[in-house]
Amino acid sequence: MTRVRTSTHSTAARARQRGLSLIGLLLGGAVIVVVALLVMRIVPSALEYNAIRAAITKVSTAGGNSALEIQTAFDRQAIIDDIKSINGKDLLIERRSDGRLVISFEYEKRIPLFGPATLLIDYRGSSQ
Protein backbone atom coordinates (compact mmCIF):
# COMPACT_ATOMS: atom_id res chain seq x y z
CA MET A 1 0.00 0.00 0.00
CA THR A 2 1.16 3.39 -0.86
CA ARG A 3 0.26 6.25 1.25
CA VAL A 4 -0.39 9.67 -0.05
CA ARG A 5 1.20 12.20 2.16
CA THR A 6 -0.37 15.58 2.54
CA SER A 7 1.76 18.35 3.72
CA THR A 8 0.38 20.34 6.60
CA HIS A 9 2.08 23.35 5.10
CA SER A 10 0.11 23.26 1.82
CA THR A 11 -3.18 22.65 3.65
CA ALA A 12 -2.57 25.63 5.92
CA ALA A 13 -1.61 27.79 2.94
CA ARG A 14 -4.83 26.89 1.15
CA ALA A 15 -6.87 27.77 4.22
CA ARG A 16 -5.27 31.22 4.32
CA GLN A 17 -5.84 31.96 0.64
CA ARG A 18 -8.27 34.68 -0.08
CA GLY A 19 -9.93 35.45 -3.33
CA LEU A 20 -12.65 37.47 -4.87
CA SER A 21 -16.07 35.95 -4.40
CA LEU A 22 -18.69 35.97 -7.09
CA ILE A 23 -20.77 38.53 -5.21
CA GLY A 24 -17.72 40.77 -4.77
CA LEU A 25 -16.97 40.47 -8.47
CA LEU A 26 -20.54 41.39 -9.42
CA LEU A 27 -20.66 44.37 -7.03
CA GLY A 28 -17.27 45.60 -8.23
CA GLY A 29 -18.39 45.27 -11.85
CA ALA A 30 -21.60 47.18 -11.11
CA VAL A 31 -19.64 50.03 -9.52
CA ILE A 32 -17.29 50.18 -12.50
CA VAL A 33 -20.23 50.26 -14.94
CA VAL A 34 -21.99 53.08 -13.03
CA VAL A 35 -18.79 55.16 -12.89
CA ALA A 36 -18.14 54.55 -16.61
CA LEU A 37 -21.68 55.67 -17.49
CA LEU A 38 -21.28 58.84 -15.42
CA VAL A 39 -17.98 59.64 -17.09
CA MET A 40 -19.43 59.02 -20.56
CA ARG A 41 -22.26 61.46 -19.83
CA ILE A 42 -20.15 64.17 -18.16
CA VAL A 43 -17.13 64.30 -20.49
CA PRO A 44 -18.95 65.87 -23.50
CA SER A 45 -20.32 68.61 -21.23
CA ALA A 46 -16.88 69.31 -19.78
CA LEU A 47 -15.34 69.41 -23.27
CA GLU A 48 -17.97 71.93 -24.35
CA TYR A 49 -17.20 74.07 -21.28
CA ASN A 50 -13.51 74.07 -22.22
CA ALA A 51 -14.43 75.04 -25.79
CA ILE A 52 -16.51 77.95 -24.44
CA ARG A 53 -13.61 79.13 -22.29
CA ALA A 54 -11.25 78.91 -25.26
CA ALA A 55 -13.69 80.83 -27.46
CA ILE A 56 -14.08 83.55 -24.81
CA THR A 57 -10.30 83.86 -24.57
CA LYS A 58 -9.94 84.02 -28.35
CA VAL A 59 -12.68 86.64 -28.68
CA SER A 60 -11.29 88.79 -25.87
CA THR A 61 -7.76 88.77 -27.30
CA ALA A 62 -9.05 89.52 -30.81
CA GLY A 63 -10.30 92.81 -29.45
CA GLY A 64 -13.76 93.97 -30.26
CA ASN A 65 -14.91 97.44 -29.31
CA SER A 66 -18.63 96.95 -28.96
CA ALA A 67 -20.74 94.29 -27.28
CA LEU A 68 -22.36 93.42 -30.61
CA GLU A 69 -18.97 92.76 -32.23
CA ILE A 70 -17.96 90.51 -29.36
CA GLN A 71 -21.25 88.61 -29.45
CA THR A 72 -21.00 88.14 -33.22
CA ALA A 73 -17.39 86.94 -32.94
CA PHE A 74 -18.39 84.48 -30.22
CA ASP A 75 -21.30 83.18 -32.31
CA ARG A 76 -18.93 82.56 -35.23
CA GLN A 77 -16.51 80.74 -32.93
CA ALA A 78 -19.41 78.74 -31.43
CA ILE A 79 -20.35 77.47 -34.89
CA ILE A 80 -16.78 76.33 -35.48
CA ASP A 81 -16.43 74.63 -32.07
CA ASP A 82 -20.01 73.23 -32.07
CA ILE A 83 -21.04 75.09 -28.90
CA LYS A 84 -24.76 74.73 -28.26
CA SER A 85 -25.19 75.55 -24.56
CA ILE A 86 -24.83 79.33 -24.86
CA ASN A 87 -24.69 81.96 -27.58
CA GLY A 88 -23.35 85.48 -27.89
CA LYS A 89 -26.40 87.05 -26.25
CA ASP A 90 -25.76 85.03 -23.07
CA LEU A 91 -22.37 86.67 -22.52
CA LEU A 92 -21.93 89.34 -19.85
CA ILE A 93 -19.59 92.01 -21.23
CA GLU A 94 -18.22 94.64 -18.86
CA ARG A 95 -15.71 97.41 -19.34
CA ARG A 96 -13.45 97.85 -16.31
CA SER A 97 -12.27 101.20 -15.04
CA ASP A 98 -8.85 100.57 -16.59
CA GLY A 99 -10.48 100.20 -20.02
CA ARG A 100 -10.22 96.40 -20.32
CA LEU A 101 -13.18 94.34 -21.44
CA VAL A 102 -14.11 91.39 -19.27
CA ILE A 103 -16.32 88.75 -20.86
CA SER A 104 -18.00 86.29 -18.52
CA PHE A 105 -20.64 83.60 -18.77
CA GLU A 106 -22.60 81.19 -16.62
CA TYR A 107 -25.04 78.45 -17.45
CA GLU A 108 -26.54 75.25 -16.10
CA LYS A 109 -26.27 71.88 -17.78
CA ARG A 110 -28.76 69.14 -16.92
CA ILE A 111 -27.57 65.65 -17.74
CA PRO A 112 -30.23 62.91 -17.56
CA LEU A 113 -28.88 59.81 -15.84
CA PHE A 114 -31.65 57.24 -15.48
CA GLY A 115 -35.34 57.47 -14.70
CA PRO A 116 -36.12 60.71 -12.89
CA ALA A 117 -32.49 61.26 -11.81
CA THR A 118 -30.55 64.07 -13.45
CA LEU A 119 -27.18 65.63 -12.77
CA LEU A 120 -27.10 69.44 -12.62
CA ILE A 121 -23.76 71.19 -13.26
CA ASP A 122 -23.29 74.95 -12.88
CA TYR A 123 -20.63 76.31 -15.22
CA ARG A 124 -19.07 79.76 -14.84
CA GLY A 125 -16.10 81.44 -16.44
CA SER A 126 -14.61 84.69 -17.58
CA SER A 127 -11.85 86.07 -19.75
CA GLN A 128 -9.71 87.10 -16.76
PyMOL commands that set and color helices and strands:
alter all, ss='L'
color gray80, all
select helices_A, chain A and resi 8-16+22-62+67-81+88-90
alter helices_A, ss='H'
color red, helices_A
select strands_A, chain A and resi 92-95+101-114+117-126
alter strands_A, ss='S'
color yellow, strands_A
deselect
rebuild
show_as cartoon
